[in-house]
């Protein structure tokens, strides 16, 4: 299994634990549709949240929160809209896209940055 794949899965596992510790209900991980993939979909109270996970091992390639690529937020919003449409129990909820940036050092979690409600700029 490639190391990037393992790191991605490790980041998503950390994110799921992070969400559950805050009382969020995790609904799906690695949810795919024609618009893209959602790393994690959860309920924060009554709000449907797509949590985009960015993981870095150190900062030599920039901070984890700088990892959102141009156009990615638009695809995340489209994907979350499709998730809500496919799951009618969530169709009437408010929803948002959050970023969870994780930095590891020698396999240990060093930094967690949560950026709620990303917007297009």
C-alpha positions in Angstrom: 0.0 0.0 0.0 1.6 3.4 -1.0 2.6 5.6 1.8 0.5 8.5 0.6 -2.6 6.3 0.7 -1.7 5.2 4.2 -1.2 8.8 5.3 -4.5 9.7 3.8 -6.3 7.0 5.7 -4.4 7.9 8.9 -5.6 11.5 8.5 -9.2 10.4 8.0 -9.1 8.2 11.0 -7.7 11.0 13.1 -10.5 13.3 11.7 -13.2 10.8 12.5 -12.0 10.5 16.1 -11.7 14.3 16.4 -15.3 14.7 15.2 -16.6 12.0 17.5 -14.8 13.7 20.5 -16.8 16.8 19.7 -20.0 15.0 19.7 -20.4 14.9 16.0 -22.1 11.9 14.4 -20.0 10.5 11.6 -22.2 9.5 8.7 -19.8 8.5 6.0 -16.1 8.4 5.2 -14.6 8.5 1.7 -18.0 9.1 0.1 -17.7 9.3 -3.6 -20.0 10.7 -6.3 -19.5 12.1 -9.9 -18.5 15.5 -8.5 -15.7 14.1 -6.3 -15.0 12.6 -2.9 -15.9 13.7 0.6 -13.3 12.6 3.2 -15.8 12.7 6.0 -19.5 13.6 6.3 -20.9 14.2 9.8 -23.6 15.9 11.8 -22.6 18.8 14.0 -25.8 19.1 15.9 -28.3 19.6 13.1 -25.8 20.8 10.6 -24.5 18.5 7.8 -20.7 18.9 7.5 -18.3 17.8 4.9 -14.9 17.7 6.6 -12.0 18.0 4.2 -8.9 16.5 5.7 -5.4 17.7 4.9 -2.4 16.0 6.5 1.2 17.0 6.4 4.3 15.4 7.9 6.2 18.6 8.8 5.9 21.9 7.1 8.6 21.8 4.4 5.8 21.6 1.7 3.7 24.3 3.4 1.1 24.1 6.1 -1.6 21.5 6.0 -4.3 24.2 5.8 -2.7 25.6 2.6 -3.3 22.3 0.9 -6.8 23.1 -0.5 -6.3 23.3 -4.3 -8.0 25.9 -6.6 -11.5 24.6 -7.5 -11.6 22.0 -4.7 -14.0 23.9 -2.6 -16.5 24.1 -5.4 -16.3 20.3 -6.0 -16.7 19.7 -2.2 -19.8 21.9 -2.2 -21.2 20.0 -5.2 -20.5 16.7 -3.6 -22.1 17.7 -0.3 -25.2 18.9 -2.2 -25.3 15.5 -4.0 -24.9 13.7 -0.6 -27.9 15.7 0.8 -30.0 14.9 -2.3 -29.3 11.2 -2.2 -30.0 11.0 1.5 -33.4 12.6 1.9 -33.2 12.5 5.7 -30.6 15.3 5.3 -32.1 17.2 2.4 -33.6 20.0 4.5 -30.6 20.5 6.8 -28.2 23.4 6.8 -24.8 22.3 5.6 -21.3 23.5 5.3 -17.7 22.5 4.4 -15.0 22.6 7.0 -11.3 22.0 6.7 -9.3 19.9 9.3 -5.6 20.4 8.9 -3.3 17.9 10.6 0.4 18.0 11.1 2.4 15.0 12.1 6.0 14.8 13.3 7.5 11.3 13.5 4.1 9.8 13.4 2.8 11.9 16.3 0.0 14.5 16.0 1.6 17.9 16.5 -1.0 20.3 15.3 -4.7 20.4 14.5 -6.3 23.4 12.8 -10.1 23.4 12.3 -11.4 26.0 9.7 -15.2 25.9 9.8 -17.5 27.0 7.0 -15.1 27.5 4.1 -16.2 30.0 1.6 -15.3 30.7 -2.0 -13.0 33.7 -2.4 
